[in-house]
Amino acid sequence: MSENGFAWTVLFVLRLVTRYRLPVFDRLMRRLERAKSLPGTTSVSGSRAVWESYEWDKLGEEWTESADWKASLIDDVLVPNLPRDGVILEIGPGAGRWTEVLQALAREVVIVDFSSTCIEACRQRFAGYPNITYHVNDGATLTAVADSSVDGVWSFDVFVHLDAATTESYISEIRRVLRPGAKALIHSGKGGGTFGGWRSRMTSAQMREIVDRQDLEWVAEIDSWGPRGEHGLQYVDAIYVFEKRPPSAD
Ligand SMILES: C[S@@+](CC[C@H](N)C(=O)[O-])C[C@H]1O[C@@H](n2cnc3c(N)ncnc32)[C@H](O)[C@@H]1O
C-alpha cells in the first residue's frame, strides 16, 4: 500500500472502517488513482508480499462458503466446462483447493503462481501426484507454458484482485497457450471494486472488451449455478467463460 501515498492510504482505511457504506471515500480514492497513476489495492508487488507471507494452514478452505457450494461449483461449473484427460492450466492455485479436483479430472495440471510460498505448499501437498507441474511466474505472463499446449484454464479467487492491465496481459497469454476450441474459466470482479473483498476496479464490461480485443469467443458470464440457481459468488463477481476460436476454414 505504501506505493499509493499517505492520502490514499487514509481513504483506504476510512473505507474499510466504514465497511464500504460511504461511497465518497471510494470516489476520492479513484480520483487519486487516476490523477497520480497509483496502483491502488492491486499492485503486483504489494499483493505478492501478501501471498508470500499468507498462512495456508486451512488450505484456502476458509473461502469455501459450504461443502454444498463447493460440490456444486465443481459439478455444475468446473466439470461441464473443462475436458477430461486433457492438460489444464491453473493460475493462482494457492494451497491447491481446486488443484486437487483438477488433477483427478485432467491428464496433466500445470500450476502457475507468483508466490513461491503457494507453489511450495502445493509441491508438498501433491508430492505423490505425478501429473502436476509447478511454476513460479512474474504475476502477469505465462512464459513457462508453450503455445497451444493446454486444453482448459481455471482460475478462482485470483483475477478478482488484478487490475485491467494485468488481466489483459494474462488473457493475451491465455489465448497464446490455449489450443483452438479450448475454454478458459476465470473468476473475476464485475462490480468495479465498490463492494468490499479487496476487489480490483474490474467490471464485466471491461472484461468483455478485453476478451473481444484478444479475439477470443465470449461464451458465458456465470454468477449463479446449482439446480435452482441457489449458489453464487460473494462481492459481486462472475466466472467468465471464453474460448479460443478454431482456425477459420478459409
Ligand atoms: C485468494 S488466493 C486463491 C487461491 C486458490 N485459487 C483458491 O481459490 O483457494 C489468491 C492466489 O492467487 C495468487 N495470485 C494473486 N495474484 C497473482 C498474480 N498476479 N499472478 C499469479 N498468481 C497470483 C496468490 O499467490 C494466491 O495463490
The ligand as a Gaussian input file, in Angstrom:
#p B3LYP/6-31G(d) Opt

LIG

0 1
 C       -7.168000     -15.798000      -2.690000
 S       -5.868000     -16.878000      -3.149000
 C       -6.807000     -18.101000      -4.040000
 C       -6.104000     -19.420000      -4.105000
 C       -6.874000     -20.535000      -4.811000
 N       -7.123000     -20.216000      -6.196000
 C       -8.187000     -20.799000      -4.082000
 O       -9.231000     -20.476000      -4.641000
 O       -8.117000     -21.325000      -2.972000
 C       -5.050000     -15.968000      -4.465000
 C       -3.963000     -16.759000      -5.152000
 O       -3.626000     -16.102000      -6.357000
 C       -2.225000     -15.890000      -6.413000
 N       -2.034000     -14.662000      -7.194000
 C       -2.524000     -13.426000      -6.900000
 N       -2.172000     -12.545000      -7.842000
 C       -1.457000     -13.236000      -8.765000
 C       -0.818000     -12.874000      -9.988000
 N       -0.823000     -11.608000     -10.443000
 N       -0.203000     -13.852000     -10.689000
 C       -0.141000     -15.125000     -10.217000
 N       -0.708000     -15.523000      -9.060000
 C       -1.371000     -14.587000      -8.348000
 C       -1.794000     -15.815000      -4.956000
 O       -0.420000     -16.070000      -4.779000
 C       -2.685000     -16.901000      -4.346000
 O       -2.159000     -18.171000      -4.589000

